[in-house]
Amino acid sequence: MDWNEYTNICTYRVKAGARDQFVELLRNHWPTLHKSGLASDTPAIFFEAEVGDENRHNETGTTFVEIFSWSRPDGPQLAHQMPAVMAVWEPMGGLVEERDGRPGMEFPRFLPLNLHDL
């Protein structure tokens, strides 16, 4: 796997009861970006955390993290112009919520850090 300087670690705070619907969209997210030439060849990786307390398991939703690299620096801007991508992004937006003072979705860009070479 090769990560590049256009790697995003995306966080999605999914509303209670919307997990399964969101998973179906997330399943299509990287393949849609890749087919559009916007995501690198390194497949996305995903993580999931259930949010709630011990007495009311998953009542407050699920948080997903997706890590992928764009294939080009203007990938995010171009994605907004592509109907296939927007067909995934728009419904995703309706399934997330602000939580703990954080937005429903976050997309910070990270640079790979190779500690072995330092």
N, CA, C and O of each residue as an XYZ file, in Angstrom:
472
protein
N       0.838     -1.186      0.000
C       0.000      0.000      0.000
C       0.870      1.233      0.000
O       1.839      1.332      0.754
N       0.519      2.152     -0.840
C       1.225      3.427     -0.895
C       0.254      4.563     -0.608
O      -0.753      4.732     -1.296
N       0.571      5.324      0.403
C      -0.206      6.519      0.714
C       0.561      7.702      0.149
O       1.789      7.661      0.060
N      -0.143      8.746     -0.230
C       0.517      9.906     -0.804
C       0.210     11.169      0.003
O      -0.428     11.110      1.054
N       0.673     12.306     -0.506
C       0.485     13.566      0.207
C      -0.948     14.096      0.127
O      -1.245     15.163      0.664
N      -1.825     13.363     -0.532
C      -3.234     13.749     -0.637
C      -4.126     12.769      0.128
O      -5.261     12.510     -0.271
N      -3.609     12.235      1.216
C      -4.353     11.252      2.000
C      -5.297     11.954      2.972
O      -4.908     12.865      3.703
N      -6.556     11.499      2.956
C      -7.570     12.004      3.883
C      -7.907     10.933      4.898
O      -8.040      9.755      4.566
N      -8.041     11.361      6.136
C      -8.597     10.501      7.170
C      -9.964     11.095      7.490
O     -10.088     12.073      8.228
N     -10.982     10.468      6.910
C     -12.347     10.992      6.973
C     -13.071     10.417      8.185
O     -12.994      9.217      8.451
N     -13.766     11.269      8.909
C     -14.561     10.840     10.054
C     -16.021     11.146      9.754
O     -16.369     12.262      9.367
N     -16.871     10.140      9.939
C     -18.305     10.283      9.699
C     -19.034      9.926     10.993
O     -18.884      8.813     11.498
N     -19.809     10.843     11.526
C     -20.599     10.612     12.739
C     -22.034     10.328     12.305
O     -22.809     11.246     12.035
N     -22.367      9.060     12.245
C     -23.633      8.604     11.671
C     -24.722      8.566     12.744
O     -24.504      8.107     13.865
N     -25.880      9.056     12.369
C     -27.027      9.112     13.272
C     -27.437      7.718     13.723
O     -27.236      6.733     13.013
N     -28.014      7.657     14.913
C     -28.569      6.398     15.418
C     -29.597      5.886     14.422
O     -30.416      6.651     13.913
N     -29.550      4.597     14.151
C     -30.504      3.977     13.245
C     -30.150      4.074     11.777
O     -30.849      3.497     10.944
N     -29.082      4.788     11.429
C     -28.712      4.974     10.023
C     -27.474      4.179      9.620
O     -26.978      4.331      8.503
N     -26.971      3.335     10.516
C     -25.723      2.616     10.252
C     -25.766      1.816      8.956
O     -24.895      1.984      8.103
N     -26.758      0.952      8.794
C     -26.793      0.063      7.637
C     -26.893      0.835      6.328
O     -26.234      0.487      5.348
N     -27.700      1.866      6.308
C     -27.840      2.691      5.105
C     -26.511      3.382      4.789
O     -26.115      3.464      3.627
N     -25.829      3.875      5.816
C     -24.547      4.544      5.604
C     -23.497      3.554      5.108
O     -22.705      3.890      4.228
N     -23.476      2.351      5.651
C     -22.497      1.342      5.232
C     -22.623      1.066      3.735
O     -21.610      0.923      3.049
N     -23.838      0.991      3.224
C     -24.015      0.752      1.788
C     -23.423      1.889      0.952
O     -22.825      1.640     -0.095
N     -23.584      3.113      1.398
C     -22.982      4.247      0.690
C     -21.465      4.214      0.815
O     -20.752      4.445     -0.162
N     -20.975      3.928      2.013
C     -19.535      3.878      2.244
C     -18.895      2.768      1.408
O     -17.776      2.922      0.917
N     -19.594      1.669      1.251
C     -19.101      0.556      0.442
C     -18.834      1.000     -1.008
O     -17.939      0.471     -1.667
N     -19.606      1.962     -1.491
C     -19.471      2.449     -2.866
C     -18.596      3.691     -3.000
O     -18.292      4.111     -4.117
N     -18.188      4.284     -1.879
C     -17.488      5.567     -1.913
C     -16.154      5.482     -2.646
O     -15.980      6.120     -3.685
N     -15.203      4.698     -2.117
C     -13.883      4.624     -2.762
C     -13.982      4.072     -4.179
O     -13.339      4.622     -5.073
N     -14.765      2.998     -4.439
C     -14.853      2.524     -5.818
C     -15.348      3.596     -6.793
O     -14.880      3.670     -7.929
N     -16.287      4.419     -6.350
C     -16.793      5.492     -7.218
C     -15.702      6.521     -7.475
O     -15.513      6.955     -8.612
N     -14.982      6.916     -6.428
C     -13.880      7.871     -6.612
C     -12.797      7.274     -7.512
O     -12.265      7.964     -8.381
N     -12.477      6.021     -7.313
C     -11.425      5.367     -8.099
C     -11.825      5.261     -9.569
O     -11.027      5.574    -10.452
N     -13.057      4.822     -9.836
C     -13.538      4.719    -11.226
C     -13.548      6.071    -11.919
O     -13.393      6.159    -13.137
N     -13.733      7.119    -11.134
C     -13.738      8.480    -11.684
C     -12.332      9.034    -11.865
O     -12.169     10.150    -12.357
N     -11.312      8.271    -11.475
C      -9.925      8.714    -11.598
C      -9.482      9.658    -10.498
O      -8.453     10.321    -10.630
N     -10.238      9.729     -9.420
C      -9.948     10.693     -8.362
C      -9.245     10.096     -7.151
O      -8.609     10.824     -6.389
N      -9.347      8.786     -6.962
C      -8.693      8.126     -5.826
C      -7.515      7.309     -6.339
O      -7.548      6.771     -7.446
N      -6.483      7.225     -5.523
C      -5.301      6.442     -5.885
C      -5.669      4.964     -5.968
O      -6.785      4.576     -5.622
N      -4.733      4.149     -6.424
C      -4.964      2.705     -6.538
C      -4.940      1.991     -5.200
O      -5.355      0.835     -5.116
N      -4.465      2.647     -4.156
C      -4.466      2.036     -2.827
C      -5.895      2.035     -2.295
O      -6.471      3.103     -2.086
N      -6.481      0.855     -2.071
C      -7.868      0.812     -1.595
C      -8.023      1.502     -0.239
O      -7.112      1.507      0.589
N      -9.184      2.072     -0.045
C      -9.505      2.704      1.238
C      -9.549      1.642      2.326
O      -9.829      0.473      2.062
N      -9.267      2.068      3.554
C      -9.459      1.210      4.717
C     -10.474      1.890      5.634
O     -10.617      3.113      5.623
N     -11.167      1.090      6.418
C     -12.299      1.578      7.193
C     -12.218      1.089      8.635
O     -11.694      0.013      8.921
N     -12.755      1.914      9.532
C     -12.848      1.576     10.944
C     -14.213      2.026     11.433
O     -14.801      2.963     10.892
N     -14.716      1.347     12.469
C     -16.034      1.657     13.008
C     -15.983      1.648     14.525
O     -15.329      0.797     15.127
N     -16.678      2.601     15.142
C     -16.814      2.643     16.599
C     -18.274      2.923     16.924
O     -18.871      3.863     16.397
N     -18.836      2.107     17.788
C     -20.190      2.366     18.249
C     -20.114      3.373     19.377
O     -19.239      3.299     20.239
N     -21.037      4.309     19.359
C     -21.057      5.373     20.357
C     -22.287      5.180     21.224
O     -23.381      4.945     20.711
N     -22.118      5.275     22.506
C     -23.238      5.121     23.424
C     -22.706      4.773     24.796
O     -21.497      4.799     25.027
N     -23.592      4.454     25.691
C     -23.129      4.032     27.007
C     -23.514      2.577     27.226
O     -24.186      1.975     26.388
N     -23.091      2.015     28.345
C     -23.309      0.595     28.598
C     -24.790      0.240     28.700
O     -25.171     -0.886     28.380
N     -25.619      1.160     29.132
C     -27.036      0.867     29.334
C     -27.866      1.068     28.071
O     -28.929      0.463     27.928
N     -27.397      1.901     27.166
C     -28.156      2.196     25.943
C     -27.226      2.028     24.749
O     -26.912      3.004     24.067
N     -26.789      0.818     24.491
C     -25.811      0.484     23.464
C     -26.218      1.054     22.098
O     -27.320      0.795     21.614
N     -25.334      1.815     21.498
C     -25.461      2.366     20.142
C     -26.646      3.314     19.971
O     -27.062      3.576     18.842
N     -27.190      3.828     21.058
C     -28.329      4.734     20.928
C     -27.931      6.056     20.274
O     -28.760      6.696     19.626
N     -26.695      6.466     20.433
C     -26.298      7.772     19.895
C     -25.573      7.686     18.566
O     -25.043      8.697     18.106
N     -25.524      6.527     17.929
C     -24.965      6.452     16.599
C     -23.641      5.718     16.521
O     -23.159      5.131     17.490
N     -23.082      5.778     15.338
C     -21.844      5.093     15.022
C     -20.885      6.099     14.407
O     -21.311      7.022     13.714
N     -19.601      5.927     14.654
C     -18.588      6.753     14.000
C     -17.752      5.845     13.106
O     -17.276      4.794     13.534
N     -17.584      6.269     11.864
C     -16.750      5.561     10.902
C     -15.554      6.422     10.560
O     -15.643      7.649     10.536
N     -14.439      5.774     10.296
C     -13.253      6.438      9.773
C     -12.893      5.729      8.470
O     -12.850      4.501      8.403
N     -12.636      6.525      7.445
C     -12.210      6.013      6.145
C     -10.905      6.705      5.789
O     -10.797      7.927      5.888
N      -9.919      5.927      5.378
C      -8.635      6.495      4.976
C      -8.403      6.142      3.520
O      -8.426      4.970      3.141
N      -8.179      7.165      2.705
C      -7.867      6.948      1.299
C      -7.040      8.122      0.800
O      -6.990      9.182      1.425
N      -6.392      7.910     -0.341
C      -5.599      8.971     -0.958
C      -6.241      9.404     -2.269
O      -6.641      8.576     -3.089
N      -6.330     10.697     -2.446
C      -6.735     11.237     -3.736
C      -5.614     10.968     -4.738
O      -4.451     10.854     -4.353
N      -5.953     10.867     -5.993
C      -4.941     10.649     -7.024
C      -4.339     11.955     -7.513
O      -3.335     11.956     -8.224
N      -4.954     13.063     -7.129
C      -4.507     14.382     -7.602
C      -4.906     15.461     -6.602
O      -5.867     15.282     -5.853
N      -4.190     16.568     -6.580
C      -4.476     17.598     -5.568
C      -5.847     18.239     -5.709
O      -6.419     18.685     -4.715
N      -6.383     18.295     -6.908
C      -7.689     18.932     -7.112
C      -8.835     17.923     -7.088
O      -9.954     18.247     -7.486
N      -8.564     16.697     -6.623
C      -9.586     15.663     -6.561
C     -10.854     16.069     -5.833
O     -11.947     15.841     -6.351
N     -10.748     16.669     -4.639
C     -11.975     17.051     -3.936
C     -12.825     18.058     -4.712
O     -14.053     17.967     -4.710
N     -12.187     18.999     -5.363
C     -12.937     19.987     -6.132
C     -13.603     19.349     -7.352
O     -14.762     19.635     -7.653
N     -12.868     18.485     -8.050
C     -13.429     17.812     -9.222
C     -14.574     16.890     -8.842
O     -15.541     16.756     -9.593
N     -14.474     16.258     -7.690
C     -15.508     15.324     -7.244
C     -16.873     16.007     -7.157
O     -17.894     15.396     -7.472
N     -16.894     17.257     -6.736
C     -18.154     18.005     -6.610
C     -18.818     18.240     -7.956
O     -19.993     18.602     -8.008
N     -18.095     18.042     -9.034
C     -18.636     18.259    -10.380
C     -19.056     16.952    -11.055
O     -19.514     16.966    -12.197
N     -18.907     15.840    -10.367
C     -19.183     14.535    -10.963
C     -20.466     13.938    -10.386
O     -20.544     13.667     -9.188
N     -21.467     13.734    -11.237
C     -22.743     13.195    -10.758
C     -22.610     11.855    -10.028
O     -23.320     11.628     -9.048
N     -21.723     10.966    -10.475
C     -21.577      9.661     -9.820
C     -21.099      9.824     -8.381
O     -21.548      9.105     -7.488
N     -20.197     10.760     -8.161
C     -19.693     11.000     -6.801
C     -20.776     11.674     -5.957
O     -20.999     11.290     -4.809
N     -21.431     12.655     -6.513
C     -22.468     13.357     -5.762
C     -23.633     12.433     -5.404
O     -24.321     12.664     -4.410
N     -23.859     11.387     -6.206
C     -24.912     10.417     -5.901
C     -24.580      9.629     -4.636
O     -25.476      9.057     -4.017
N     -23.314      9.591     -4.247
C     -22.907      8.964     -2.988
C     -22.844     10.016     -1.888
O     -23.351      9.798     -0.788
N     -22.225     11.150     -2.181
C     -22.004     12.172     -1.150
C     -23.288     12.794     -0.616
O     -23.418     12.989      0.592
N     -24.232     13.107     -1.485
C     -25.437     13.795     -1.015
C     -26.229     12.974     -0.002
O     -26.595     13.508      1.045
N     -26.509     11.700     -0.269
C     -27.227     10.946      0.775
C     -26.392     10.718      2.037
O     -26.946     10.612      3.131
N     -25.064     10.644      1.895
C     -24.221     10.508      3.090
C     -24.457     11.687      4.031
O     -24.552     11.516      5.247
N     -24.549     12.868      3.463
C     -24.730     14.077      4.259
C     -25.988     14.063      5.104
O     -26.019     14.657      6.181
N     -27.020     13.395      4.632
C     -28.268     13.320      5.380
C     -28.259     12.297      6.500
O     -29.184     12.254      7.311
N     -27.231     11.480      6.553
C     -27.175     10.410      7.548
C     -26.214     10.700      8.695
O     -26.063      9.879      9.600
N     -25.564     11.858      8.664
C     -24.598     12.199      9.705
C     -25.125     13.345     10.559
O     -26.092     14.015     10.198
N     -24.466     13.557     11.707
C     -24.893     14.608     12.626
C     -23.690     15.165     13.372
O     -22.665     14.498     13.515
N     -23.833     16.395     13.842
C     -22.823     16.951     14.745
C     -22.859     16.151     16.030
O     -23.921     15.720     16.479
N     -21.673     15.954     16.624
C     -21.622     15.208     17.877
C     -20.431     15.686     18.683
O     -19.330     15.824     18.149
N     -20.640     15.935     19.942
C     -19.568     16.352     20.852
C     -18.821     17.575     20.332
O     -17.600     17.664     20.459
N     -19.551     18.504     19.755
C     -18.950     19.731     19.251
C     -18.187     19.561     17.942
O     -17.485     20.481     17.521
N     -18.307     18.418     17.297
C     -17.615     18.144     16.033
C     -18.642     18.051     14.917
O     -19.777     17.643     15.165
N     -18.273     18.423     13.689
C     -19.219     18.329     12.572
C     -19.538     16.872     12.227
O     -18.836     15.958     12.658
N     -20.582     16.669     11.461
C     -20.985     15.329     11.059
C     -19.939     14.615     10.222
O     -19.812     13.392     10.285
N     -19.190     15.381      9.438
C     -18.120     14.829      8.607
C     -16.891     15.716      8.714
O     -17.000     16.942      8.751
N     -15.729     15.095      8.763
C     -14.468     15.837      8.749
C     -13.520     15.158      7.762
O     -13.499     13.932      7.654
N     -12.729     15.972      7.038
C     -11.853     15.444      5.998
C     -10.452     16.058      6.036
O     -10.014     16.612      5.028
N      -9.744     15.983      7.143
C      -8.396     16.558      7.163
C      -7.452     15.760      6.261
O      -7.565     14.541      6.137
N      -6.526     16.476      5.641
C      -5.514     15.848      4.797
C      -4.263     15.615      5.625
O      -3.844     16.482      6.391
N      -3.671     14.442      5.467
C      -2.468     14.072      6.200
C      -1.347     13.734      5.236
O      -1.581     13.258      4.125
N      -0.138     13.986      5.675
C       1.047     13.577      4.930
C       1.599     12.308      5.558
O       1.633     12.193      6.783
N       2.035     11.348      4.736
C       2.658     10.156      5.311
C       3.911     10.544      6.091
O       4.652     11.441      5.689
N       4.132      9.876      7.180
C       5.316     10.130      8.015
C       6.028      8.798      8.201
O       5.504      7.889      8.846
N       7.207      8.690      7.642
C       7.986      7.470      7.760
C       9.006      7.652      8.884
O      10.064      8.253      8.693
N       8.672      7.131     10.036
C       9.539      7.282     11.200
C      10.825      6.474     11.084
O      11.792      6.734     11.801
N      10.839      5.508     10.195
C      12.032      4.683     10.016
C      13.159      5.463      9.351
O      14.330      5.118      9.513
N      12.821      6.502      8.611
C      13.828      7.286      7.901
C      14.272      8.515      8.677
O      15.135      9.255      8.206
N      13.708      8.749      9.847
C      14.063      9.946     10.634
C      15.227      9.674     11.540
O      15.660     10.564     12.273
